[in-house]
Amino acid sequence: MRLKKKYAAVLAMVLATAGAGVTVALAPVASAAVACAPAWSSSAVYVKDNSVSYQSRNYTAKWWTQGEVPTASGQWGVWADKGACGGTTDPTTPPPTGPTTPPTGTKMAAAPYIYPGWGNPPAPSTVMNATGIKAFTIAFVLANGCNPVWDGEGGLTGGVHASTIAAIRAAGGDVVPSIGGWSGNKLGPNCATAELLAGAYQKVIDAFGLKAIDIDIENSDEFENTVVQDRILGALKIVKQRNPSVKTILTFGTSPTGPNYYGIRLITQAKALGANIDIFAQMPFDFGGGADMYGSTVGASEGLKNQLKAAFGYTDAQAYSHMGISGMNGLSDQQELTSTDTWTRIRDYAKNNNFARFTFWAVNRDRGCPGGGVVSDCSGIAQADWAFTRITAGF
């Protein structure tokens, strides 16, 4: 913009001089090439309005980002294409970086759950095209002995889960597998050591070239079993050592005021064992939260923030940057009501505080059925199809 104004001023001066009888030769416009911004770095953090160059084009960030290659990515992409560039910037100008607090790098694309083979699963491309969502959390990886298998399938490849992952990626999206859940035969209790459990997690990572894994630690066999808790933390520590770039997520239940005894233990043990967990995500539903699901969700999240601060010495901003919300759209199993308006408020709370993760259970239920109750293929309330997913995409 400054370059255009400068050229216009020079042109005006030249025209005025020419009008006085002086002949002036103008340099070709092409010589006033737009300088390239500092080169994009995959390790740098960029925030809104930071500029970079990539493959002789300038780009401006529309929001926080790290590791996302600049492209002309349309409405939902993080980078705005500012056109071709040439030359270099002043070498003394430092490359743009994000704020030093919080130490970001964990923030992920919003990724609502999708459950293939259950609840009339929609075609991923249909949902992506309608909402702008770019990622899904895919449920669930369970166990055959200490071997990972998709829920209801005999392995990891060749079934409906693998084909769903392929369809999401073909449409330009990506996936995070959810390992565990409330029910079923799980890896945590079935793998006898942290090393064996890490090996099972590694099979999932390798099978799909994953960037993140989500361990949904629930129920008395994992969450309320301290031996298995420690085994999971030990396994995730090994996974992180072997795959430094893979984000590790722990998802667990909560009370309306924050983690319960087992949640607090999970956090303090993660610190004690050096598990290096990227994100702690709570499920703020089915906790008797009452009518005010926004207030209960914020209360649960602020309680989690305080536990992370106590365990790791984080500031508020640092704690938020390691937190996630995993909600439930419409009616929960305990008839707690989260409307689209409430979910929008929850999203804005998470977004404004720079949470790392935002998701809900589930896209399969993101269809209206007022009075339908808590069922697998609709939310139990009146809503437009994919309304919660569309809101979630705005995270």
C-alpha positions in Angstrom: 0.0 0.0 0.0 2.8 2.5 0.9 4.6 1.6 -2.4 1.5 2.5 -4.4 1.1 5.9 -2.6 4.7 6.7 -3.2 4.5 5.9 -6.9 1.3 8.1 -7.2 3.1 11.0 -5.6 6.0 10.7 -7.9 3.7 10.5 -10.9 1.9 13.7 -9.9 5.2 15.6 -9.5 6.4 14.3 -12.9 3.2 15.4 -14.7 3.3 18.8 -13.1 6.9 19.2 -14.3 6.1 17.9 -17.8 3.3 20.5 -18.0 6.0 23.2 -17.6 7.6 22.1 -20.8 10.1 19.6 -19.5 10.3 16.1 -21.1 10.6 13.3 -18.5 11.1 9.6 -19.2 9.1 7.4 -16.8 10.6 4.1 -15.6 8.5 1.1 -16.5 6.0 0.2 -13.9 7.5 -3.3 -13.7 10.6 -1.8 -12.1 8.6 -0.9 -9.0 8.2 -4.5 -8.0 6.5 -5.3 -4.8 9.2 -6.4 -2.3 8.9 -9.9 -0.8 8.0 -10.1 2.9 10.3 -12.2 5.1 10.2 -15.8 4.0 7.7 -18.1 5.6 9.1 -20.4 8.3 7.4 -23.7 9.3 8.5 -23.2 12.9 7.5 -19.6 13.4 4.2 -18.5 15.0 2.2 -15.9 13.0 -0.8 -13.9 14.1 -3.4 -11.8 12.3 -1.9 -9.3 9.7 1.6 -10.8 9.8 3.1 -11.0 6.3 5.3 -13.6 4.7 6.5 -14.6 1.3 6.5 -18.1 -0.2 7.5 -19.1 -3.7 7.7 -15.5 -4.9 4.2 -14.5 -3.6 3.3 -12.5 -0.5 0.7 -13.7 2.0 -1.0 -12.2 5.1 -2.2 -14.3 8.0 -5.9 -14.0 8.9 -5.5 -15.5 12.3 -3.0 -17.4 14.5 -1.1 -20.1 12.6 2.0 -22.2 12.8 3.3 -24.8 10.2 0.5 -24.2 7.6 2.1 -23.7 4.2 0.9 -20.4 2.6 -1.5 -21.0 -0.3 -4.4 -19.3 -1.9 -6.8 -21.2 0.4 -10.0 -19.3 0.1 -12.5 -18.2 2.8 -11.5 -20.8 5.3 -7.7 -20.8 4.8 -5.5 -19.0 7.2 -3.4 -17.2 4.4 -4.6 -14.4 2.2 -2.7 -14.2 -1.1 -1.4 -10.7 -1.7 0.1 -11.3 -5.1 3.5 -11.8 -6.7 6.6 -10.3 -5.3 10.2 -9.8 -6.2 13.3 -8.6 -4.5 14.0 -8.7 -0.8 13.1 -6.8 2.3 15.5 -4.9 4.5 17.8 -7.7 5.9 17.7 -5.9 9.3 14.0 -6.4 9.6 13.3 -9.4 11.8 10.8 -12.0 10.6 7.3 -11.6 12.2 6.6 -13.7 15.2 3.7 -14.3 17.4 3.5 -13.2 21.1 5.9 -14.9 23.5 2.9 -15.6 25.8 1.3 -18.0 25.5 4.0 -20.4 24.1 1.7 -21.5 21.3 2.2 -24.3 18.8 -0.5 -26.5 20.1 -3.5 -24.9 18.5 -5.4 -27.2 16.2 -8.1 -26.9 13.6 -11.6 -27.5 15.1 -12.3 -31.2 14.7 -15.8 -32.4 15.6 -16.3 -36.2 16.1 -17.5 -38.4 13.3 -18.3 -42.0 14.0 -18.3 -44.2 10.9 -20.8 -47.1 11.0 -23.0 -45.5 13.6 -25.8 -42.9 13.6 -26.3 -42.7 9.8 -22.8 -41.2 9.2 -22.8 -38.4 6.6 -20.4 -38.2 3.7 -17.5 -36.1 5.0 -17.4 -34.0 1.8 -21.0 -33.0 2.2 -20.4 -31.6 5.7 -17.1 -30.0 4.7 -18.6 -28.3 1.7 -21.6 -27.1 3.7 -19.7 -25.8 6.8 -16.0 -25.1 6.0 -14.9 -27.6 8.6 -11.4 -29.0 7.7 -10.8 -31.7 10.3 -12.6 -34.4 12.2 -12.0 -36.5 15.3 -12.7 -40.1 14.2 -14.0 -42.6 16.8 -12.9 -45.0 18.1 -9.7 -47.0 18.2 -10.2 -50.0 20.5 -8.2 -53.2 21.2 -7.8 -56.8 20.1 -5.4 -57.8 22.8 -2.7 -55.1 22.6 -3.4 -54.5 18.9 -5.3 -51.4 17.8 -8.5 -52.0 15.8 -11.3 -49.7 14.8 -14.5 -50.1 16.8 -16.5 -53.0 15.2 -13.8 -53.9 12.7 -11.0 -56.4 12.6 -8.1 -54.1 12.1 -7.0 -50.6 11.1 -7.1 -50.7 7.3 -9.6 -51.9 4.7 -12.8 -50.9 6.6 -15.2 -48.0 6.8 -13.0 -46.0 9.2 -10.0 -46.1 6.8 -12.2 -45.2 3.8 -13.7 -42.3 5.8 -10.2 -41.0 6.5 -9.3 -41.3 2.8 -12.5 -39.4 1.9 -11.8 -36.6 4.4 -8.2 -36.2 3.1 -9.4 -36.3 -0.5 -11.6 -33.4 0.3 -8.7 -31.4 1.7 -9.2 -32.2 5.4 -7.4 -34.3 8.0 -8.3 -36.5 11.0 -7.4 -37.1 14.7 -8.2 -40.6 15.9 -9.9 -40.9 19.2 -8.4 -43.9 21.1 -10.5 -45.3 23.9 -13.9 -43.8 24.8 -16.6 -44.8 27.4 -17.1 -48.4 26.4 -15.5 -51.3 24.6 -12.3 -53.2 24.9 -9.5 -50.6 25.2 -5.8 -50.5 24.7 -4.9 -49.1 28.1 -5.9 -52.1 30.2 -4.8 -54.6 27.5 -1.3 -53.5 26.9 0.8 -54.7 29.9 3.4 -52.0 29.9 3.9 -48.4 28.8 6.3 -49.6 26.1 3.8 -52.0 24.7 1.0 -49.4 24.8 3.3 -46.9 23.0 3.9 -49.5 20.4 0.1 -49.8 19.9 -0.3 -46.1 19.6 2.6 -46.0 17.1 0.8 -48.5 14.8 -2.1 -46.1 14.5 0.2 -43.1 13.9 2.1 -45.1 11.2 -1.0 -46.5 9.5 -2.4 -43.1 8.7 0.6 -40.7 8.9 -1.0 -38.8 11.8 -0.2 -35.3 13.1 -2.1 -35.9 16.4 -3.7 -38.6 18.6 -6.4 -38.1 21.1 -6.6 -40.5 24.1 -10.2 -40.4 25.3 -9.6 -41.7 28.9 -12.9 -42.6 30.6 -14.7 -45.0 32.9 -13.3 -47.2 35.7 -11.1 -49.3 33.4 -8.8 -46.3 32.4 -9.7 -43.0 34.0 -10.4 -44.3 37.5 -7.6 -46.9 37.4 -4.4 -45.3 38.6 -2.2 -48.0 37.2 -3.7 -47.6 33.7 -3.6 -43.8 34.0 0.2 -44.0 34.6 0.6 -46.5 31.8 -1.1 -44.2 29.4 1.0 -41.2 30.5 4.2 -43.3 30.2 3.1 -44.4 26.7 2.4 -40.9 25.6 5.8 -39.8 26.9 7.4 -42.5 24.7 5.3 -41.5 21.7 6.4 -37.9 22.1 10.0 -38.9 22.3 9.7 -40.9 19.1 7.4 -38.4 17.2 8.2 -34.9 18.5 5.9 -33.3 15.9 2.8 -35.4 16.8 0.5 -33.6 19.2 -0.8 -35.7 22.2 -4.2 -35.0 23.6 -5.9 -36.3 26.7 -9.7 -36.1 26.8 -11.5 -36.7 30.0 -14.7 -35.9 32.0 -15.1 -33.1 34.4 -17.4 -31.5 37.0 -18.9 -28.0 36.5 -16.1 -26.5 38.5 -13.2 -28.4 37.0 -11.4 -31.7 37.1 -12.5 -34.2 39.8 -10.0 -36.3 41.8 -9.0 -38.5 38.9 -8.7 -35.6 36.6 -6.5 -33.7 39.0 -4.4 -36.8 39.4 -4.0 -37.2 35.7 -2.7 -33.7 35.4 -0.3 -33.9 38.3 1.0 -37.3 37.2 1.5 -35.9 33.7 3.8 -33.3 35.2 5.5 -35.8 37.6 6.2 -38.3 34.9 7.3 -35.8 32.3 4.7 -37.0 29.8 4.9 -33.8 27.8 1.2 -33.7 27.0 0.2 -31.0 24.5 -3.5 -30.6 25.2 -5.8 -31.5 28.2 -9.4 -31.5 26.8 -12.4 -31.8 29.1 -15.9 -33.0 28.3 -18.2 -30.5 29.9 -21.5 -32.5 29.8 -23.1 -35.4 31.6 -22.0 -33.8 34.8 -25.3 -32.5 36.1 -24.5 -29.1 34.8 -28.1 -27.9 34.9 -29.7 -25.4 32.6 -26.7 -23.1 32.2 -24.4 -25.1 30.0 -22.4 -22.0 29.1 -21.8 -21.2 32.7 -21.0 -24.8 33.6 -18.6 -25.2 30.6 -16.7 -21.9 31.6 -16.6 -23.0 35.2 -15.2 -26.4 34.3 -12.6 -24.8 32.0 -11.5 -22.2 34.5 -11.1 -25.0 37.0 -8.9 -26.9 34.5 -6.9 -23.7 33.9 -6.2 -23.4 37.6 -5.1 -27.0 37.9 -2.7 -26.6 35.0 -1.3 -23.4 36.5 -0.7 -25.2 39.8 0.9 -28.3 38.2 3.1 -26.6 35.5 3.5 -23.1 36.7 1.8 -21.7 33.7 0.3 -18.2 33.4 -3.4 -18.0 32.5 -2.5 -17.6 28.8 -0.1 -20.5 28.8 -2.7 -22.7 30.5 -5.4 -21.8 28.0 -3.0 -22.7 25.1 -2.9 -26.3 26.5 -6.6 -26.7 26.9 -9.5 -28.1 24.9 -13.3 -28.3 25.1 -15.1 -31.4 23.8 -18.9 -30.7 24.1 -22.1 -32.4 23.2 -24.5 -30.7 20.8 -28.2 -30.5 21.6 -29.3 -32.9 24.4 -26.8 -34.8 26.4 -27.3 -38.2 27.9 -28.5 -36.4 31.1 -30.8 -34.1 29.1 -28.5 -31.1 29.5 -29.4 -28.7 26.7 -26.7 -27.0 24.6 -28.4 -24.9 21.9 -26.7 -23.4 18.9 -26.7 -20.0 20.6 -25.0 -21.5 23.7 -22.5 -23.4 21.5 -21.6 -20.1 19.8 -21.0 -18.5 23.1 -18.8 -21.4 24.2 -16.9 -21.3 20.9 -16.2 -17.5 21.4 -15.0 -18.1 24.9 -12.6 -20.8 23.7 -11.5 -18.8 20.7 -11.0 -15.5 22.6 -8.8 -17.3 25.2 -6.8 -19.1 22.5 -7.7 -22.7 23.5 -5.8 -25.4 21.7 -8.7 -27.7 20.8 -12.4 -27.4 20.1 -14.7 -30.3 19.3 -18.1 -31.9 20.0 -19.9 -35.2 19.9 -20.9 -35.6 17.2 -21.4 -34.7 13.5 -23.6 -37.7 13.2 -26.0 -36.0 15.6 -25.7 -32.6 14.0 -29.3 -32.7 12.5 -32.6 -31.6 13.9 -35.2 -33.8 15.5 -37.2 -31.7 18.1 -38.5 -34.0 20.8 -36.4 -36.8 19.4 -34.5 -37.5 22.6 -30.9 -38.5 22.9 -30.3 -40.6 19.8 -27.4 -41.4 17.4 -28.4 -39.5 14.3 -29.8 -36.2 15.5 -29.5 -33.7 18.3 -32.9 -34.0 20.0 -33.6 -30.3 19.3 -34.8 -28.2 16.4 -31.8 -27.0 14.3 -30.6 -26.8 10.7 -28.4 -29.6 9.5 -24.7 -29.2 10.4 -25.4 -26.0 12.4 -23.1 -27.0 15.2 -20.4 -28.0 12.8 -20.7 -24.6 11.0 -20.3 -22.8 14.4 -17.4 -25.0 15.3 -15.6 -24.2 12.0 -15.4 -20.6 13.2 -13.0 -21.5 16.0 
